Amino acid sequence: MAKELKIILTKSVIGSTEKIRATVTGLGLTKTSKIIVRKDTPEIRGMINKVQHLVAVEEI
């Protein structure tokens, strides 16, 4: 398992439900094409799984 994940918001959250928007904001993504690095934990993996249609993930 990788130690860190690079997460990129590839699509807009316009038209998404409030839960999806809250999850994206919880990850720290605010704008399209923003890149963040988070530790690889089960909680972060679950959030990514919930919004996998909006983000791209790369293991570091």
Biopython code that builds the backbone (N, CA, C, O; Angstrom):
import numpy as np
from Bio.PDB.StructureBuilder import StructureBuilder

atoms = [
    (1, "MET", "N", (0.839, -1.182, 0.000)),
    (1, "MET", "CA", (0.000, 0.000, 0.000)),
    (1, "MET", "C", (0.883, 1.244, 0.000)),
    (1, "MET", "O", (1.876, 1.312, 0.724)),
    (2, "ALA", "N", (0.517, 2.210, -0.806)),
    (2, "ALA", "CA", (1.299, 3.439, -0.895)),
    (2, "ALA", "C", (1.145, 4.253, 0.390)),
    (2, "ALA", "O", (0.152, 4.124, 1.106)),
    (3, "LYS", "N", (2.129, 5.080, 0.666)),
    (3, "LYS", "CA", (2.064, 5.907, 1.859)),
    (3, "LYS", "C", (1.238, 7.162, 1.633)),
    (3, "LYS", "O", (0.598, 7.656, 2.561)),
    (4, "GLU", "N", (1.244, 7.683, 0.411)),
    (4, "GLU", "CA", (0.502, 8.903, 0.114)),
    (4, "GLU", "C", (-0.230, 8.773, -1.206)),
    (4, "GLU", "O", (0.159, 7.993, -2.076)),
    (5, "LEU", "N", (-1.294, 9.549, -1.344)),
    (5, "LEU", "CA", (-2.087, 9.576, -2.562)),
    (5, "LEU", "C", (-2.143, 11.000, -3.098)),
    (5, "LEU", "O", (-2.360, 11.953, -2.350)),
    (6, "LYS", "N", (-1.945, 11.126, -4.396)),
    (6, "LYS", "CA", (-2.093, 12.419, -5.066)),
    (6, "LYS", "C", (-3.481, 12.401, -5.703)),
    (6, "LYS", "O", (-3.765, 11.562, -6.557)),
    (7, "ILE", "N", (-4.343, 13.329, -5.286)),
    (7, "ILE", "CA", (-5.734, 13.355, -5.728)),
    (7, "ILE", "C", (-5.964, 14.633, -6.529)),
    (7, "ILE", "O", (-5.604, 15.724, -6.088)),
    (8, "ILE", "N", (-6.568, 14.489, -7.715)),
    (8, "ILE", "CA", (-6.833, 15.616, -8.603)),
    (8, "ILE", "C", (-8.332, 15.659, -8.891)),
    (8, "ILE", "O", (-8.922, 14.647, -9.270)),
    (9, "LEU", "N", (-8.945, 16.822, -8.712)),
    (9, "LEU", "CA", (-10.353, 16.988, -9.057)),
    (9, "LEU", "C", (-10.431, 17.243, -10.557)),
    (9, "LEU", "O", (-10.048, 18.315, -11.026)),
    (10, "THR", "N", (-10.926, 16.264, -11.312)),
    (10, "THR", "CA", (-10.930, 16.351, -12.768)),
    (10, "THR", "C", (-12.241, 16.878, -13.337)),
    (10, "THR", "O", (-12.265, 17.417, -14.444)),
    (11, "LYS", "N", (-13.324, 16.728, -12.592)),
    (11, "LYS", "CA", (-14.623, 17.195, -13.072)),
    (11, "LYS", "C", (-15.265, 18.083, -12.026)),
    (11, "LYS", "O", (-14.954, 17.983, -10.839)),
    (12, "SER", "N", (-16.163, 18.952, -12.465)),
    (12, "SER", "CA", (-16.840, 19.886, -11.588)),
    (12, "SER", "C", (-17.899, 19.185, -10.747)),
    (12, "SER", "O", (-18.433, 18.146, -11.135)),
    (13, "VAL", "N", (-18.191, 19.768, -9.591)),
    (13, "VAL", "CA", (-19.225, 19.224, -8.716)),
    (13, "VAL", "C", (-20.592, 19.849, -8.979)),
    (13, "VAL", "O", (-21.556, 19.560, -8.270)),
    (14, "ILE", "N", (-20.675, 20.698, -9.986)),
    (14, "ILE", "CA", (-21.957, 21.312, -10.339)),
    (14, "ILE", "C", (-22.929, 20.209, -10.737)),
    (14, "ILE", "O", (-22.612, 19.364, -11.573)),
    (15, "GLY", "N", (-24.093, 20.222, -10.145)),
    (15, "GLY", "CA", (-25.104, 19.218, -10.434)),
    (15, "GLY", "C", (-25.021, 17.992, -9.551)),
    (15, "GLY", "O", (-25.864, 17.100, -9.647)),
    (16, "SER", "N", (-24.021, 17.934, -8.696)),
    (16, "SER", "CA", (-23.876, 16.799, -7.781)),
    (16, "SER", "C", (-24.723, 17.024, -6.532)),
    (16, "SER", "O", (-25.145, 18.142, -6.238)),
    (17, "THR", "N", (-24.957, 15.943, -5.813)),
    (17, "THR", "CA", (-25.735, 16.042, -4.578)),
    (17, "THR", "C", (-24.907, 16.709, -3.484)),
    (17, "THR", "O", (-23.692, 16.862, -3.614)),
    (18, "GLU", "N", (-25.578, 17.101, -2.411)),
    (18, "GLU", "CA", (-24.885, 17.746, -1.299)),
    (18, "GLU", "C", (-23.870, 16.809, -0.639)),
    (18, "GLU", "O", (-22.809, 17.256, -0.203)),
    (19, "LYS", "N", (-24.186, 15.526, -0.562)),
    (19, "LYS", "CA", (-23.252, 14.563, 0.037)),
    (19, "LYS", "C", (-21.966, 14.477, -0.772)),
    (19, "LYS", "O", (-20.873, 14.433, -0.208)),
    (20, "ILE", "N", (-22.097, 14.454, -2.100)),
    (20, "ILE", "CA", (-20.918, 14.392, -2.969)),
    (20, "ILE", "C", (-20.096, 15.663, -2.819)),
    (20, "ILE", "O", (-18.871, 15.600, -2.714)),
    (21, "ARG", "N", (-20.750, 16.804, -2.807)),
    (21, "ARG", "CA", (-20.040, 18.081, -2.637)),
    (21, "ARG", "C", (-19.311, 18.126, -1.305)),
    (21, "ARG", "O", (-18.169, 18.579, -1.234)),
    (22, "ALA", "N", (-19.971, 17.655, -0.242)),
    (22, "ALA", "CA", (-19.355, 17.655, 1.082)),
    (22, "ALA", "C", (-18.143, 16.726, 1.126)),
    (22, "ALA", "O", (-17.146, 17.039, 1.777)),
    (23, "THR", "N", (-18.221, 15.606, 0.449)),
    (23, "THR", "CA", (-17.101, 14.668, 0.406)),
    (23, "THR", "C", (-15.911, 15.279, -0.316)),
    (23, "THR", "O", (-14.775, 15.163, 0.142)),
    (24, "VAL", "N", (-16.172, 15.931, -1.446)),
    (24, "VAL", "CA", (-15.087, 16.580, -2.206)),
    (24, "VAL", "C", (-14.458, 17.684, -1.373)),
    (24, "VAL", "O", (-13.235, 17.819, -1.355)),
    (25, "THR", "N", (-15.268, 18.471, -0.687)),
    (25, "THR", "CA", (-14.743, 19.527, 0.170)),
    (25, "THR", "C", (-13.970, 18.933, 1.344)),
    (25, "THR", "O", (-12.940, 19.472, 1.751)),
    (26, "GLY", "N", (-14.459, 17.839, 1.880)),
    (26, "GLY", "CA", (-13.775, 17.161, 2.981)),
    (26, "GLY", "C", (-12.400, 16.650, 2.602)),
    (26, "GLY", "O", (-11.497, 16.591, 3.436)),
    (27, "LEU", "N", (-12.247, 16.285, 1.351)),
    (27, "LEU", "CA", (-10.931, 15.864, 0.864)),
    (27, "LEU", "C", (-9.987, 17.056, 0.720)),
    (27, "LEU", "O", (-8.769, 16.881, 0.672)),
    (28, "GLY", "N", (-10.541, 18.262, 0.651)),
    (28, "GLY", "CA", (-9.714, 19.453, 0.495)),
    (28, "GLY", "C", (-9.680, 19.981, -0.915)),
    (28, "GLY", "O", (-8.868, 20.849, -1.233)),
    (29, "LEU", "N", (-10.555, 19.468, -1.776)),
    (29, "LEU", "CA", (-10.601, 19.904, -3.170)),
    (29, "LEU", "C", (-11.649, 20.997, -3.315)),
    (29, "LEU", "O", (-12.817, 20.789, -2.985)),
    (30, "THR", "N", (-11.237, 22.160, -3.807)),
    (30, "THR", "CA", (-12.159, 23.283, -3.938)),
    (30, "THR", "C", (-12.370, 23.710, -5.388)),
    (30, "THR", "O", (-13.443, 24.205, -5.733)),
    (31, "LYS", "N", (-11.385, 23.531, -6.218)),
    (31, "LYS", "CA", (-11.475, 23.942, -7.615)),
    (31, "LYS", "C", (-11.095, 22.787, -8.532)),
    (31, "LYS", "O", (-10.351, 21.887, -8.142)),
    (32, "THR", "N", (-11.610, 22.827, -9.742)),
    (32, "THR", "CA", (-11.257, 21.824, -10.735)),
    (32, "THR", "C", (-9.757, 21.909, -11.037)),
    (32, "THR", "O", (-9.198, 23.005, -11.077)),
    (33, "SER", "N", (-9.125, 20.801, -11.240)),
    (33, "SER", "CA", (-7.691, 20.653, -11.519)),
    (33, "SER", "C", (-6.808, 20.907, -10.304)),
    (33, "SER", "O", (-5.586, 20.966, -10.441)),
    (34, "LYS", "N", (-7.391, 21.057, -9.127)),
    (34, "LYS", "CA", (-6.580, 21.223, -7.922)),
    (34, "LYS", "C", (-6.000, 19.878, -7.527)),
    (34, "LYS", "O", (-6.671, 18.850, -7.615)),
    (35, "ILE", "N", (-4.750, 19.895, -7.090)),
    (35, "ILE", "CA", (-4.042, 18.677, -6.706)),
    (35, "ILE", "C", (-3.742, 18.743, -5.207)),
    (35, "ILE", "O", (-3.237, 19.751, -4.711)),
    (36, "ILE", "N", (-4.057, 17.666, -4.497)),
    (36, "ILE", "CA", (-3.728, 17.576, -3.075)),
    (36, "ILE", "C", (-3.022, 16.254, -2.825)),
    (36, "ILE", "O", (-3.146, 15.317, -3.613)),
    (37, "VAL", "N", (-2.288, 16.183, -1.736)),
    (37, "VAL", "CA", (-1.617, 14.956, -1.331)),
    (37, "VAL", "C", (-2.125, 14.612, 0.063)),
    (37, "VAL", "O", (-2.064, 15.433, 0.979)),
    (38, "ARG", "N", (-2.625, 13.393, 0.213)),
    (38, "ARG", "CA", (-3.159, 12.920, 1.489)),
    (38, "ARG", "C", (-2.509, 11.583, 1.845)),
    (38, "ARG", "O", (-2.067, 10.845, 0.964)),
    (39, "LYS", "N", (-2.456, 11.280, 3.133)),
    (39, "LYS", "CA", (-1.963, 9.977, 3.577)),
    (39, "LYS", "C", (-2.962, 8.909, 3.148)),
    (39, "LYS", "O", (-4.167, 9.154, 3.085)),
    (40, "ASP", "N", (-2.448, 7.736, 2.857)),
    (40, "ASP", "CA", (-3.272, 6.620, 2.414)),
    (40, "ASP", "C", (-3.873, 5.918, 3.627)),
    (40, "ASP", "O", (-3.232, 5.063, 4.237)),
    (41, "THR", "N", (-5.105, 6.282, 3.974)),
    (41, "THR", "CA", (-5.814, 5.670, 5.092)),
    (41, "THR", "C", (-7.127, 5.091, 4.582)),
    (41, "THR", "O", (-7.593, 5.475, 3.510)),
    (42, "PRO", "N", (-7.727, 4.175, 5.330)),
    (42, "PRO", "CA", (-9.019, 3.624, 4.908)),
    (42, "PRO", "C", (-10.108, 4.697, 4.780)),
    (42, "PRO", "O", (-10.993, 4.580, 3.932)),
    (43, "GLU", "N", (-10.048, 5.726, 5.607)),
    (43, "GLU", "CA", (-11.041, 6.796, 5.552)),
    (43, "GLU", "C", (-10.936, 7.581, 4.240)),
    (43, "GLU", "O", (-11.944, 7.864, 3.593)),
    (44, "ILE", "N", (-9.716, 7.923, 3.862)),
    (44, "ILE", "CA", (-9.492, 8.663, 2.612)),
    (44, "ILE", "C", (-9.859, 7.786, 1.419)),
    (44, "ILE", "O", (-10.456, 8.271, 0.458)),
    (45, "ARG", "N", (-9.510, 6.501, 1.468)),
    (45, "ARG", "CA", (-9.867, 5.583, 0.384)),
    (45, "ARG", "C", (-11.386, 5.505, 0.216)),
    (45, "ARG", "O", (-11.881, 5.449, -0.910)),
    (46, "GLY", "N", (-12.124, 5.501, 1.323)),
    (46, "GLY", "CA", (-13.585, 5.463, 1.265)),
    (46, "GLY", "C", (-14.157, 6.720, 0.638)),
    (46, "GLY", "O", (-15.102, 6.650, -0.148)),
    (47, "MET", "N", (-13.586, 7.882, 0.983)),
    (47, "MET", "CA", (-14.042, 9.140, 0.398)),
    (47, "MET", "C", (-13.761, 9.172, -1.103)),
    (47, "MET", "O", (-14.593, 9.625, -1.889)),
    (48, "ILE", "N", (-12.589, 8.691, -1.490)),
    (48, "ILE", "CA", (-12.231, 8.643, -2.912)),
    (48, "ILE", "C", (-13.172, 7.703, -3.661)),
    (48, "ILE", "O", (-13.597, 8.005, -4.776)),
    (49, "ASN", "N", (-13.490, 6.582, -3.057)),
    (49, "ASN", "CA", (-14.397, 5.626, -3.687)),
    (49, "ASN", "C", (-15.773, 6.243, -3.924)),
    (49, "ASN", "O", (-16.427, 5.934, -4.920)),
    (50, "LYS", "N", (-16.212, 7.106, -3.021)),
    (50, "LYS", "CA", (-17.524, 7.751, -3.131)),
    (50, "LYS", "C", (-17.557, 8.753, -4.289)),
    (50, "LYS", "O", (-18.605, 8.941, -4.906)),
    (51, "VAL", "N", (-16.435, 9.393, -4.591)),
    (51, "VAL", "CA", (-16.388, 10.422, -5.640)),
    (51, "VAL", "C", (-15.440, 10.027, -6.770)),
    (51, "VAL", "O", (-14.847, 10.899, -7.406)),
    (52, "GLN", "N", (-15.289, 8.737, -7.027)),
    (52, "GLN", "CA", (-14.326, 8.255, -8.005)),
    (52, "GLN", "C", (-14.622, 8.742, -9.430)),
    (52, "GLN", "O", (-13.727, 8.760, -10.276)),
    (53, "HIS", "N", (-15.871, 9.137, -9.697)),
    (53, "HIS", "CA", (-16.227, 9.628, -11.024)),
    (53, "HIS", "C", (-15.796, 11.079, -11.231)),
    (53, "HIS", "O", (-15.871, 11.590, -12.348)),
    (54, "LEU", "N", (-15.342, 11.753, -10.159)),
    (54, "LEU", "CA", (-14.937, 13.157, -10.255)),
    (54, "LEU", "C", (-13.430, 13.370, -10.070)),
    (54, "LEU", "O", (-12.918, 14.445, -10.381)),
    (55, "VAL", "N", (-12.728, 12.369, -9.575)),
    (55, "VAL", "CA", (-11.317, 12.549, -9.242)),
    (55, "VAL", "C", (-10.430, 11.545, -9.956)),
    (55, "VAL", "O", (-10.882, 10.503, -10.433)),
    (56, "ALA", "N", (-9.148, 11.894, -10.013)),
    (56, "ALA", "CA", (-8.113, 10.976, -10.488)),
    (56, "ALA", "C", (-7.131, 10.793, -9.333)),
    (56, "ALA", "O", (-6.789, 11.752, -8.641)),
    (57, "VAL", "N", (-6.685, 9.564, -9.132)),
    (57, "VAL", "CA", (-5.819, 9.245, -7.986)),
    (57, "VAL", "C", (-4.538, 8.606, -8.483)),
    (57, "VAL", "O", (-4.544, 7.763, -9.380)),
    (58, "GLU", "N", (-3.433, 9.033, -7.874)),
    (58, "GLU", "CA", (-2.118, 8.483, -8.202)),
    (58, "GLU", "C", (-1.405, 8.161, -6.901)),
    (58, "GLU", "O", (-1.348, 9.001, -6.003)),
    (59, "GLU", "N", (-0.865, 6.966, -6.787)),
    (59, "GLU", "CA", (-0.129, 6.585, -5.591)),
    (59, "GLU", "C", (1.306, 7.112, -5.669)),
    (59, "GLU", "O", (1.962, 7.026, -6.707)),
    (60, "ILE", "N", (1.765, 7.650, -4.561)),
    (60, "ILE", "CA", (3.113, 8.191, -4.493)),
    (60, "ILE", "C", (3.962, 7.280, -3.623)),
    (60, "ILE", "O", (5.148, 7.545, -3.424)),
]
sb = StructureBuilder()
sb.init_structure("model")
sb.init_model(0)
sb.init_chain("A")
sb.init_seg("    ")
for serial, (resi, resn, name, xyz) in enumerate(atoms, 1):
    if name == "N":
        sb.init_residue(resn, " ", resi, " ")
    sb.init_atom(name, np.array(xyz, "f"), 0.0, 1.0, " ", f" {name:<3s}", serial, name[0])
structure = sb.get_structure()
